[in-house]
C-alpha cells in the first residue's frame, strides 16, 4: 500500500490533484510491485482531485473518512514510565 499524507492548517481547505500525485516515482523505483494507492488529508479533496484519483485508481480519504475510522477503531497511546 502506497500512502501519501497531505495536511493543511486552513480549516476546510480543498486540496488539488498535486496533493494526490507522486505514485509514478515509487512505481518506477519498485517495478513489478502492485501498489494500492491511497491519499489522506486532514482537510478535503476538490472536484478535480477526486476525478483524477478515480482515473488513476487512488483511494482518497478526507477528514470525514478519518473521523469515521477513528470512531470505529479508537486509538490510544500507552505511555510506559
C-alpha positions in Angstrom: 0.0 0.0 0.0 1.4 3.4 -1.0 0.0 6.1 1.3 0.6 9.8 0.7 -0.5 12.2 3.5 -1.2 15.8 3.0 -2.3 18.4 5.5 -3.3 22.0 5.7 -3.6 24.3 8.6 -6.5 26.1 6.8 -9.8 24.6 8.1 -12.0 23.3 5.3 -9.2 23.7 2.7 -9.7 21.8 -0.6 -6.6 20.2 -1.9 -6.0 19.7 -5.6 -4.6 16.8 -7.6 -1.0 17.6 -6.9 -1.7 16.5 -3.3 -2.6 13.0 -4.5 0.1 12.5 -7.1 3.6 11.0 -6.9 2.9 7.3 -7.2 4.6 7.1 -10.6 8.0 7.7 -9.0 7.5 4.8 -6.5 6.1 2.5 -9.2 9.2 3.2 -11.3 11.6 2.6 -8.4 9.8 -0.6 -7.4 9.0 -2.0 -10.8 6.8 -5.2 -10.7 5.1 -4.3 -7.4 1.4 -3.6 -7.5 0.6 -0.7 -5.1 -2.8 0.1 -3.7 -2.7 3.9 -3.8 -4.2 6.0 -1.0 -4.0 9.7 -0.4 -5.1 11.0 3.0 -5.7 14.6 4.2 -6.8 16.3 7.3 -9.0 18.5 5.1 -10.9 17.8 1.8 -10.0 17.0 -1.8 -11.5 19.2 -4.5 -13.5 18.0 -7.6 -10.6 17.7 -10.0 -8.6 15.8 -7.4 -11.5 13.3 -7.0 -11.8 12.9 -10.7 -8.0 12.3 -11.2 -8.0 9.9 -8.3 -10.8 7.9 -9.9 -9.0 7.8 -13.2 -5.7 6.8 -11.6 -7.0 4.3 -9.1 -6.2 6.3 -6.0 -8.5 6.0 -2.9 -9.0 9.3 -1.2 -9.5 9.6 2.5 -10.5 13.1 3.8 -11.1 14.4 7.3 -14.6 13.0 7.4 -13.4 9.5 6.5 -10.6 9.7 9.1 -13.1 10.7 11.7 -15.4 7.8 10.9 -12.4 5.4 11.0 -11.3 6.7 14.4 -14.8 6.3 15.8 -14.8 2.7 14.6 -11.2 2.0 15.7 -10.3 4.2 18.6 -6.6 5.0 19.0 -5.0 5.3 22.4 -1.4 6.0 23.4 0.1 3.9 26.1 2.9 5.6 27.9 5.4 3.4 29.6 7.1 5.1 32.6 
